[in-house]
Amino acid sequence: MYFDVASTAPLHPVARQALTAALDEGWADPARLYRSGRQARMLLDAARGTVAEVLGVRADEVSFTASGTQALHLGMLGALAGNRRRGAHLVHSAVEHSAVLHTAEQWERTPAGSGTGRVTVVPVDRLGRAAPADFAAALRPDTALAVLQSANHEVGTVQPVAEVAGVCGDVPLLVDAAQSAGRTAVPPGWSLLTASAHKWGGPAGVGVLVVRKGVRYASPLPADEREAGRVPGYVNVPAIVAAAASLRAVRAEAERENARLHRLVERIRTRVPQLVPEVEVVGDPVGRLPHLVTFSCLYVDGEVLLAELDRAGFAVSSGSSCTSSTLTPSHVLAAMGVLTEGNVRVSLPFDATEAQVERFLAVLPGIVAGVRAPLGLDLPAPAGSAPVTVRGTAPDAGEPDGEAAGDEAAGDETPVLDALVLDALGKRCPLPVIELARRIGEVPAGGTVAVLADDEAARLDIPAWCGMRGQEYLGEAPAAGYGGDRGVAYLVRRTA
């Protein structure tokens, strides 16, 4: 059961048919004047017109790139170069795609972009939403470009594009519409737009860059006569034809399918916290994409959880949460201030069924419990849930009153301390949080625990854990003051 269309969608049947036909009819160079070249040119022009119609723009404003990432790179660098007389200041939200972040980093290293404060990152709230007022505050007289996604790729939160466009005024706004193109209309007011065909069911290797008339744009690459001079190189006409055909088909189905997928996703958003203890569903519950939901599980390595779900027949994704492969938390979840460990992103395809979703909800609790079982933690049962069976054994549901994990496990012989130092140096997430959960019961209410950690994810996950467990996060202190030779001491006060 493929639940990862936010990464890439299966090829739409219409795309497959169009691709097969275009391989026979559109293989020639569309820049040539002989018959097969003219035929390829007509197919390319028709595809450009279709994409323009769906996006509500002019055909001559549309260029095709090799990917959505390349479209973002060219769109940002071209707009910055075209508006260099305004200045070199770039503004983007904290939850943009990594392609935006990497382009911003490169821009700061160039002579044009070098200098203090040439890139401003706009924060987001706990739902992942950027505020128009924060964008307005970030703008300066030398701002050359602002960047905002239409909807977030990790948590599905829809951004206030029209409102931000309004505060940007004559500053060009680039909108990354990779997750929304074909599904929902992008609000007006933007200057540049990018999208990627494999997100809506087109073939991989086709991106879209739209530059509105009147927007100053200078290609950052050597000049080329193709694609209005914005994208050099030979275009893949058959793939572009298939991308355009599938975009039109998906957009025609979107209203009906969005309503159906919205109900299925709402089922997941509601049921997961009822079935699985210590889980947080993230993202805006209302202003969101219809097909995407993300949740994070305490005390679980996201990579391990994804592997177990794969064994159970579910292809899902992790929003770059802290895993053994990257050892870095998701920049999106970090910016939101939510739990970054044990992250699962479910994004449903158009043909997802209620039976598939119910099957996912049936197997998820046992899988999460199985991953947590070796930790020996007593977890409170989620409200209204039935006991979960893991490999034929019904585990203890834990303390129903939500006491911090480890209270009863400590036993009568465990010494009670006013302050406790936990050495988690050298341990990667979620181990520092697991150690905190195990041993916070060793201090009385009002007592303090200092967790020594050098994993950057601890700075995000310990405060998030405190919020989920009702404990008081006191902040950071130098580890040396608690006997550590490196890292940071994260201070937690036990409230009950």
N, C-alpha and C positions, 0 to 999 in steps of 0.2 A: 504494500500500500504506500504509494508515493505521496508524501506530505511535505514536499520541499520545493514548491514552485517559486518561492521567493528567491531561490538560487537559480533555478532554471526550470522552465515549464516543458512538459512533453510536447513534441511536435504536433501542432494542430492538424487534423485531417485535411483541412483546406490548404494548409501550408504544404503538406506532402503532395497533394494533387498539383498545386501550382508549381512547385519545384520540379516535379517530373516533367511537366509540360514545358517549362522555361528552359530546362536543360537541352531540350531538342530545338527550341525556337529562339532562345536568347543567348546563345553561346558566343556569338561574335563580338568584336570590339564596337561598342556603341558610338565611338568617335569616327568610324569609317563611313564612307559614302556609298559603298556597294550595298546590294540588296540585304544580305544577312546582317550587315552593320546597321542599316536603317531599321531593320526589324528589331534588333536588340535595343536600338535607341527608342523606338516606340514603346517597347515593353518597360524600359527604364522610366520614360516620361510618364507612362500610365501609373506605374507604381509610385512615383513621386507625387503624382496628383492624388492618388488614393490616401497616402499618408497625410498629405496636406489637408485633405477634406476631413479626415477623422480628427486631426489635431486642431482644425479650425484656423489654418494659416494659408498663406500663398504658397504655390508650388515652388516658386523660385527662392523661397526662404528655407527650403528643406535641402539638406545635404546628407549623404550616407557615409558612414564611417565603418571601420572594421570592428567596432565594439562600442558598448556604452561607455566603457572606461576611456577609450580614445576620444569619444565625443566630449566627455567632461574635460579631459586634458586640453583639447583644441579649443573648446568653448571658453574655458577660463583664460588660458594664455592668450588667445586671440582677442578677447574682449579687453584684457589688461593692456595688451599692446595697442589696440585701437584707441583706448582712452588714456594713453600715457600723458597727454597734455593736462588732463584733469589731476593726475597724480598717480601714485603707485600703491595706494592703500586698498587692501582686500578685506572684506567682511564675510564670514560664514558661520553657520551654527555649529555647535559642539558635537552634533550627532550626524554630520554628513558622512557619505560613503568615503572609504579610505582613499579613493581616487581623488577626491577633493582635498583631503588632508595632505596627501603626498604632493599634489600640485602646489598647495599653499607653502609647504616646506621648501620645495624647489624655488618658488618665487622669492622667498626670503633670501635665498642664497645667490640670486642673480644681482648684477649691479643695479638694475632698475628697481628691484624689490628690496634691496638691502637697506638696513637702517632700523632705527628703534621704532617699534610699534607699527610696522608696515602691514601686519596681519592682526585683525581683531576677531576673537572667537566669541560668539554670542551664546550665553548659557541657555539651558532648557530647564523646565520644571520637572517634578518627579514623574510626570506622565510622558515626558519626552518632547514637550511642546515649547517652541521658541516664542517669546512674546514680541509682538510688533514694537512695543515701547523699548525693549532692549535693543532691537535692530536700529531703531531711530537714534538711541543714545550712542550706538557704535559708529554711526556715520560721521564723516568729517568732510571738510571742503576738498580734501585730496583723495576721497574715496573713488576708486575707479570701477569697482565691481562688488556686488553683493551676491551671495550664493545661498540658496535654500532649497532643500528637497521638497517635493510635493507630499511625500509620506515616507516615514522611516522604514528602512529595510529590515530592521531587527525587531521592532515592537509594533509596527503598523500605525503609529500615531500620525494623523493627518496634520500638516502644518498650515498656518494661516497665510497662504501665499498672497491672496488678494490684499489683505491688510498690510503685509510687509511691503508689497509692491507700492501701496499707497504712501507709506512713509519714506520709501526710497526716492520718490520724486523722479528727478532726471538721472539718478544713479542707476545704471543698468542692473537688472536682476536676472541671474541665471537660475533656472529651476531644473533640478534633477528629477525627471518624471519616470525613472526606470520602473518603480513599483506600481505606478498608477496608470501609465499609458495603456489604453485599451480597456481598462476597468472603469475608470472615472474620468470625468472631464477636468482638466487643469484650470483653475480659476484664472481670470485675465490679469493683465498688468505686467507680465514678465517680458523680458527683452530677448533672452536666449533660453532654449530648452533642449534637454538631452533625453534620450531613451534608448532601450536595448531590446532587440526583437526577441531574443530567447527568453525574456521575462513574460511575454504574452503568448508564447507558443509558436513563434517564428523560428527559423534556423539560427543557430549560433553564428557569430561572425558578421552581424549587421547591426550597426548602431545608427542613431538618428541625431543630427545636430540641426537645430532650427535657429536662425538668426533673423530677427524681425527687421523689416525695412527701416532704415534710418539709424540703426544701431551701429556705432563705430566698431569695426572689426578688422584686424590685420592678422593674417595667418602667421603663426609663429614658425612655420616650416617653409622650406624653399618653395618658390612659386610653381604652380601647376595649373594647367588650363582646365582640369576636370573639377567637377563638383563646385562650381563657382569660385574656384581658387582657394576654397577652404580646406579641402581634403585631397592631398596628392595621391596619385596612384590609380591603378586599374580597379574598377568597381566589379563586384560579383553580381551580375545582373540576375541570374536565376535565383540566388538567395534573396536579393532585394525584392523580386517579384513575389516570392513566397512569403516574405515578411509582411509586405503590404496587404496581400490577400488575407493572411491570418489576422492581421490587425483589424481589418474591416469586419471579418467574421466574428471575432471576439467582442468587438464593440457592439455589434448587433445583438449578441447574446447577453451582454453585460447586465442589463437591467434585471432580467429574470434570474440570471445566475448569481448576481450579487446578493439579491434578497435571500436566495436559498442558502448560499454559503455563509451569509451573515447569521442566519439561525443556527447553522452547525457550529460556527465558531463561538457563538454565544453559549451554546451547550457546553463546549469545552471550558470556556472562561468560568462558567458557573460551577460545573461539576468537579473540576480538578481540585480546587481548594476543599471541597467537601469529601473527596476520596483520599487525598494525600495529605498527611500532616506536614507542617512546616514548609509550605509552598507559597510563593508570592506570584500572582499574575500581574504582569507589568504592561505599561502602555495605557493610552486613553481608552476607557471602556466605551465611550460614545463616539468621539471623533477619530475613527480608525478605519483602516482598510477592511473590507468585508471578509477576506479570506485568511487573515493572518492573526495568530495569537502566540504570545511568548510567556513562559513562566519559569521561575527559578526555584530549585529545590535546595534547601539547606542540607549541609553535610554530604553532598553528592558531587563527585567529579563529573562534569558535563560530558567528557569524552567517554567515560565508562558507561554512563547512562545511555548515550546515543548508541554505543555498541550493543548494549542489551536490547534496546528497542529494535535495532536492526535484526538481531537474532529472532525477535518475535515477529518480524515481517513488516516493520514500519521504518520508512526512510524519512527521518526528520533532520533538523539542523540545529546547531548550537550557534548562538549569536556571538561567537568569538569569546565565549566565557573562558575563564582560566582553565587551561587543559595542559596535559603533560607535553603536548606538542608545541604550544606557543608560550606557555608560562606567563601570559599577559592577559589581563581582564579585558572585556569588551569596552571600548571607549564610549560606546553609546550608553550602556548600562551604568558605567562609571559617571558619565555626565549627568545622568538622571538621579544618581545617588541611591540606586537600588542594588539588591543582591546580584553579584556577578557570577557566583558559582552555580553549578548544576543547572545551567540555562538550556532550555529546550524551545526551539521555534518551530511551530506547526503552521504550514501554509498550504491550504487545500487547493487541489486542482479543480477545474470546472466540472469534472465528472465524479467528484467525491460524493459518497453516499452516506446516508444516516447510519446504515449498518456498519460501515467502515469506522465512522467516528465512535459508535458505541463499542466496537471491538477494541479500539484504542483506549477508551476509558475503562474497559474491563481489565486490560492487561497492565496498564500503567501503575496502579497502586502496588501490585505484587512485584513488579520490576524495581520500583524505587525502594520498597522495603527490603528486597533482596540485596540491593547495592549497599543499603545502610546497615544490614544485619551484622556484618563483622565488626562494626564500630561499637556495638554494645550500648547504644544510647537508648534511654527511655524517652519516648516522644509522646506528647499529648495526642490523642485521637482527634481527627477533625470532626467538627460538629455534625451530627446526623449521619455519621459513617458507620458501616458495619465492620466487624473484625476482618482484617485482610489475611488471606492465607498465602504463605510463601513456601513453595516446595513442600506442600502438605503439612506445614506447621503453622499454627495460629500464634503469632507473636503477641507479647503483652502490649496492650494499647498504651501503656504509660499512665502518667498522672493526669486525670481529667481537669485538674484545676490550673494547668498551665505552669506549674512550678518549673524553674530552670532545670534543664537536664542534669542529672547527677545528684539531685537532692537526696533521693532514697538510696541510690546506688552507693553513695558514700558510706552509709551504715553508721551505727552508733560509735564505732571505734575510730572513725575519721576525725582528726582534730579540727576544731573550729577556730579559724584565724580571722583577725580583723583585716588583714591584707595578705594577698597571695600573689606570687610572681610565677608566671608560666613561661618557660623557655621554649619558644617555638622557632628559634633561629634556625635557618636552613631548611625549614619545612614549607612546602608549597600549599596553596589553597586547595581544598578546604581544611587542611589539617590544623592551622591555628584556631579556626572557629570551632572545629570539633573538640579540640583540647579545652577551649573556653567553656563549651557547653557541658563537657564531662565534669569539670571541676569547680564551676562557680558555686556549687552547693557547699563547698568547703568553707565559705565565708558566710557570716550571718547577714541578715538584711541590713543594709547600710555599709557593709564591708566592701573593700575594693580589690579588684583583680587587675594586675598589670600583665599584659600579654606582650612578650618580647618577640618581635617578628621582623624579618628583613624581606619578606615577599610583598611586593607593591600592592597586591590584591587585598592584603589585610587592611590597608588604609580604607578600602571601600567596604569590605565585607563585615568587619567587626562592627562598625556603626549600623550597617543594615541589619545584622543579627540582633543588636540591641533593640532596634525598632520593632522587629518581629516578635521578640521575646519579652518586651516590656521592661528591659533593663536600661540603666542610665549610662550613656556614653559620655565620658568626662573629657575626652580629647587625647592628645599625644604628649609625650614627654621624652627627653633624651634617655636612651636605653642605659647609658652609663650610670644613671642614678638608681638603677634597679639591678645592677650587676652585669649588664650586657656589654659586650665588647663591640657591638655593631647594631645596626637596625634601629627600631623605634619601640618605645613602650606605649601600648594602647591601653588606656585606663577605663575600666568599667566598674560602676557601682551596682551592687545587687540591690534591687528594690524590694524583693519579696522572696 
